[in-house]
Amino acid sequence: MNYDTKAAAERLKKEYDRLRYTAWLMIGIVIAVILVSAFRKFWLTLVFIAAALFLQLFVFRKMQKQYVRHAVEENLRATVCRVLNTDKVTDKGEEFLSKDVIRGADLIPVMEQSGAVNIFTGVTGYSGTGSKRMEVTSCDVALTKHQEGTKVSAEILCGNWIHIELPHGTGYQFLVQENKVQGITAGEKDGDPGEEQPLRLPERFYRQLEKLREYTTGSLSMKVSDDTADIFLKDRFLAASFSARAEVTQKMLDWNPLPELEKVLDLVWTLI
C-alpha cells in the first residue's frame, strides 16, 4: 500500500497552524477584555468574554481533539496499515471488533457488567494472499477483569487486542498465559472447564513465541481455537501520545507504535 508520509505531515502542519492562529486570536480577545473593562465598557466586555468562551469551548477544544485524532490516524496509515494492506482506521474500534468477540474468546475473565469492555482506536486489514490470507483486526481496549482470591474484586487491563481469522482450520486448541502453553478442550455440557491436554506445536512456533516475549515490553496472552487466534498485549497500544501543543513531524509519523504486530503475525504463520 502506497502512502505519502511527507504529504500527510504537510496536511497536519496546516491544521496545526490553524490551531495556533486560533490560540493567538483567543489571546487577543482576552487582551481586549482587559482593555475594555479598564474603560468600564460593561456590555462590550461581556461580548468579548462570551466570544472568548465560545472559541475555547466550541472551537478551540474541538480543533485540538481533531488534530490529535488525525495525527494518530496518519501515523497508523504510515506504519501499521502498511503491514495490514489497508487504510481502514477508526477511533471507535467497535466498528471493527465487537465486544462479543472479546468475551467469546474467553482469554481474559472479563466481568459481565455493562462497560467492562471498551474498544478504542482500531485498524482492520489482512496479511498474506489467496488461500493463505488472514483477516486481521487490531484494537486498543480497556477490560475490567474479574479477580479471584484477592482483596480487590476487579482489575482494569489496558492494551491491544489482535483478532485473526485464519485461512483454514489448524486443528490446534491452546492457550498461552504466564509463559506457559497448554492445550485445551471444550468443557462438557454441564459446564465443566476445559482440561489441559498434551500439546504438540511446531518447533518454530516456540522460537517465534520466545522472540516476541523478548521483544515486547508488554505481557502476552494468546488463545488459538482452530481457525481463529486472539492475542492480548497488555500495556501496548496503537494510539501514540501526540499532543495538540506541538507540531507533528514526518519523523513522528514514521514511528511505528506497535511493531509487535509483525512479530505476532510471524508467530501465527507458524501454525498454518
Protein Blocks (a to p, Z undefined) as FASTA:
>chain_A
ZZdfklmmmmmmmmmmmmmmmmmmmmmmmmmmmmmmmnopaklmmmmmmmmmmmmmmmmm
mmmmmmmmmmmmmmmmmmmmmmnopabdcfblklmmcfklmmmnomaccdfbehkaccdd
dddddedehjlbccddddddddddddehiabfbdcddddddddddfbdehiacddeehia
cddddddfkopacddddddddfklmmmmmmmmmmpmbdcddddehjaccdddehiafbdc
ddfkbccdfklmmpcfblmlmmmmmmmmmmZZ
